[in-house]
Amino acid sequence: MTKLTPLSRWLILLSSLLLIILFFTPIWQIDLWAPQYPEWLSMQIWLYQVSGDINTINGLNHYIGMKNIQTEMFPEFKIMPYIAGGMIVTGLLLALWGKKISSWIWLLVLVGSAVAGFVDFYLWSYDYGHNLDPKAAIIVPGMVYQPPLIGSKELLNFVAYAGPAIGGWIALVSGILAVAVVFIEIFKKKLQKRFTSASTLLK
């Protein structure tokens, strides 16, 4: 079985080690803006908790019948640190194994985890924005309050924005490195020929 180039092994190693940062930084964020809140309200989603202006957001959402947001309502927080830890160990083992197929396995691990995370977040946000208390103080017929998966969206007099926090950008960099490894392994023969040709011309 073909071996990875040394560069590819180092990139997989770096890609996996970057994920350690996810334990110390929020991954995703949801921000809310309205004329009465020009400084924005913000909620950060970590591997194991939610933080930010949770109490204020819950107070506002109570009037339109939305559930209170709290860490305990997310069973995913109990397993996500273990999943992230497993991904890091997998990346390290693949870098040590050093076979060409390691590049594809690592890319699939990252892409699969990202897709699963987005699907889970979408399902939660759908339930959160659609499953409203029929006895809420404010009821707007036909109105739902599902926050955007990514990007911005108007919700009554609020503008909601969802996007990567620091950890999310770090995860993106990790994914880009994984793509780079696959690219290097696919085109390494062509790259080696060009490098050899360039070296010959310089002699």
Contacts in CASP RR format, 6 or more apart in sequence:
PFRMAT RR
TARGET T0000
AUTHOR 0000-0000-0000
METHOD contacts of the structure
MODEL  1
MTKLTPLSRWLILLSSLLLIILFFTPIWQIDLWAPQYPEWLSMQIWLYQV
SGDINTINGLNHYIGMKNIQTEMFPEFKIMPYIAGGMIVTGLLLALWGKK
ISSWIWLLVLVGSAVAGFVDFYLWSYDYGHNLDPKAAIIVPGMVYQPPLI
GSKELLNFVAYAGPAIGGWIALVSGILAVAVVFIEIFKKKLQKRFTSAST
LLK
1 99 0 8 1.000
1 100 0 8 1.000
1 101 0 8 1.000
2 99 0 8 1.000
2 100 0 8 1.000
3 98 0 8 1.000
3 99 0 8 1.000
3 100 0 8 1.000
4 12 0 8 1.000
4 98 0 8 1.000
4 99 0 8 1.000
4 100 0 8 1.000
4 102 0 8 1.000
4 103 0 8 1.000
4 181 0 8 1.000
4 185 0 8 1.000
5 184 0 8 1.000
5 185 0 8 1.000
5 188 0 8 1.000
7 184 0 8 1.000
8 98 0 8 1.000
8 103 0 8 1.000
8 181 0 8 1.000
8 184 0 8 1.000
8 185 0 8 1.000
9 95 0 8 1.000
9 98 0 8 1.000
10 95 0 8 1.000
11 177 0 8 1.000
11 178 0 8 1.000
11 180 0 8 1.000
11 181 0 8 1.000
11 184 0 8 1.000
12 91 0 8 1.000
12 94 0 8 1.000
12 95 0 8 1.000
12 102 0 8 1.000
12 103 0 8 1.000
12 106 0 8 1.000
12 177 0 8 1.000
12 178 0 8 1.000
12 181 0 8 1.000
13 91 0 8 1.000
13 92 0 8 1.000
13 95 0 8 1.000
14 177 0 8 1.000
15 91 0 8 1.000
15 106 0 8 1.000
15 110 0 8 1.000
15 174 0 8 1.000
15 175 0 8 1.000
15 177 0 8 1.000
15 178 0 8 1.000
15 181 0 8 1.000
16 87 0 8 1.000
16 88 0 8 1.000
16 90 0 8 1.000
16 91 0 8 1.000
16 92 0 8 1.000
16 94 0 8 1.000
16 95 0 8 1.000
16 106 0 8 1.000
16 174 0 8 1.000
17 88 0 8 1.000
17 92 0 8 1.000
18 170 0 8 1.000
18 171 0 8 1.000
18 173 0 8 1.000
18 174 0 8 1.000
18 177 0 8 1.000
19 84 0 8 1.000
19 85 0 8 1.000
19 87 0 8 1.000
19 88 0 8 1.000
19 170 0 8 1.000
19 171 0 8 1.000
19 174 0 8 1.000
20 88 0 8 1.000
21 166 0 8 1.000
21 167 0 8 1.000
21 170 0 8 1.000
22 47 0 8 1.000
22 84 0 8 1.000
22 167 0 8 1.000
22 168 0 8 1.000
22 170 0 8 1.000
22 171 0 8 1.000
23 47 0 8 1.000
23 81 0 8 1.000
23 84 0 8 1.000
25 46 0 8 1.000
25 165 0 8 1.000
25 166 0 8 1.000
25 167 0 8 1.000
25 170 0 8 1.000
26 44 0 8 1.000
26 45 0 8 1.000
26 46 0 8 1.000
26 51 0 8 1.000
26 165 0 8 1.000
26 166 0 8 1.000
26 167 0 8 1.000
27 45 0 8 1.000
27 46 0 8 1.000
27 47 0 8 1.000
27 164 0 8 1.000
27 165 0 8 1.000
27 167 0 8 1.000
27 168 0 8 1.000
27 171 0 8 1.000
28 44 0 8 1.000
28 45 0 8 1.000
28 121 0 8 1.000
28 162 0 8 1.000
28 163 0 8 1.000
28 164 0 8 1.000
28 165 0 8 1.000
28 168 0 8 1.000
29 42 0 8 1.000
29 43 0 8 1.000
29 44 0 8 1.000
29 45 0 8 1.000
29 162 0 8 1.000
29 163 0 8 1.000
29 164 0 8 1.000
29 165 0 8 1.000
30 42 0 8 1.000
30 43 0 8 1.000
30 45 0 8 1.000
30 147 0 8 1.000
30 160 0 8 1.000
30 161 0 8 1.000
30 162 0 8 1.000
30 163 0 8 1.000
31 40 0 8 1.000
31 41 0 8 1.000
31 42 0 8 1.000
31 43 0 8 1.000
31 160 0 8 1.000
31 161 0 8 1.000
31 162 0 8 1.000
32 40 0 8 1.000
32 41 0 8 1.000
32 42 0 8 1.000
32 57 0 8 1.000
32 158 0 8 1.000
32 159 0 8 1.000
32 160 0 8 1.000
32 161 0 8 1.000
33 40 0 8 1.000
33 41 0 8 1.000
33 158 0 8 1.000
33 159 0 8 1.000
33 161 0 8 1.000
34 157 0 8 1.000
34 158 0 8 1.000
34 159 0 8 1.000
35 157 0 8 1.000
41 53 0 8 1.000
41 56 0 8 1.000
41 57 0 8 1.000
42 52 0 8 1.000
42 53 0 8 1.000
43 50 0 8 1.000
43 51 0 8 1.000
43 52 0 8 1.000
43 53 0 8 1.000
43 54 0 8 1.000
43 57 0 8 1.000
43 69 0 8 1.000
44 50 0 8 1.000
44 51 0 8 1.000
44 52 0 8 1.000
44 165 0 8 1.000
45 121 0 8 1.000
45 165 0 8 1.000
46 77 0 8 1.000
47 77 0 8 1.000
47 80 0 8 1.000
47 81 0 8 1.000
47 84 0 8 1.000
48 71 0 8 1.000
48 77 0 8 1.000
48 78 0 8 1.000
48 80 0 8 1.000
48 81 0 8 1.000
49 71 0 8 1.000
49 77 0 8 1.000
50 69 0 8 1.000
50 70 0 8 1.000
50 71 0 8 1.000
50 74 0 8 1.000
54 69 0 8 1.000
54 70 0 8 1.000
57 69 0 8 1.000
58 68 0 8 1.000
58 69 0 8 1.000
61 67 0 8 1.000
61 68 0 8 1.000
61 69 0 8 1.000
61 145 0 8 1.000
62 68 0 8 1.000
62 136 0 8 1.000
62 137 0 8 1.000
63 136 0 8 1.000
63 137 0 8 1.000
63 138 0 8 1.000
64 132 0 8 1.000
64 136 0 8 1.000
64 137 0 8 1.000
64 138 0 8 1.000
64 139 0 8 1.000
64 140 0 8 1.000
64 145 0 8 1.000
64 156 0 8 1.000
65 132 0 8 1.000
65 133 0 8 1.000
65 136 0 8 1.000
65 137 0 8 1.000
65 138 0 8 1.000
66 128 0 8 1.000
66 129 0 8 1.000
66 132 0 8 1.000
66 133 0 8 1.000
66 145 0 8 1.000
67 73 0 8 1.000
67 128 0 8 1.000
67 131 0 8 1.000
69 128 0 8 1.000
71 77 0 8 1.000
74 124 0 8 1.000
76 120 0 8 1.000
83 113 0 8 1.000
87 109 0 8 1.000
87 110 0 8 1.000
87 113 0 8 1.000
90 105 0 8 1.000
90 106 0 8 1.000
90 109 0 8 1.000
91 106 0 8 1.000
91 109 0 8 1.000
94 102 0 8 1.000
94 105 0 8 1.000
94 106 0 8 1.000
95 102 0 8 1.000
100 185 0 8 1.000
103 178 0 8 1.000
103 181 0 8 1.000
103 182 0 8 1.000
103 184 0 8 1.000
103 185 0 8 1.000
104 182 0 8 1.000
106 178 0 8 1.000
106 181 0 8 1.000
107 175 0 8 1.000
107 178 0 8 1.000
107 179 0 8 1.000
107 181 0 8 1.000
107 182 0 8 1.000
110 171 0 8 1.000
110 174 0 8 1.000
110 175 0 8 1.000
110 178 0 8 1.000
114 171 0 8 1.000
118 149 0 8 1.000
121 149 0 8 1.000
122 149 0 8 1.000
125 146 0 8 1.000
125 147 0 8 1.000
125 149 0 8 1.000
126 146 0 8 1.000
128 145 0 8 1.000
128 146 0 8 1.000
128 147 0 8 1.000
129 144 0 8 1.000
129 145 0 8 1.000
129 146 0 8 1.000
129 147 0 8 1.000
130 144 0 8 1.000
130 146 0 8 1.000
132 139 0 8 1.000
132 144 0 8 1.000
132 145 0 8 1.000
140 156 0 8 1.000
143 156 0 8 1.000
145 155 0 8 1.000
145 156 0 8 1.000
147 153 0 8 1.000
147 155 0 8 1.000
147 160 0 8 1.000
147 162 0 8 1.000
148 160 0 8 1.000
148 161 0 8 1.000
148 162 0 8 1.000
149 162 0 8 1.000
150 162 0 8 1.000
150 163 0 8 1.000
151 161 0 8 1.000
151 162 0 8 1.000
151 163 0 8 1.000
152 159 0 8 1.000
152 160 0 8 1.000
152 161 0 8 1.000
152 162 0 8 1.000
153 159 0 8 1.000
153 160 0 8 1.000
154 160 0 8 1.000
164 171 0 8 1.000
164 172 0 8 1.000
184 191 0 8 1.000
END
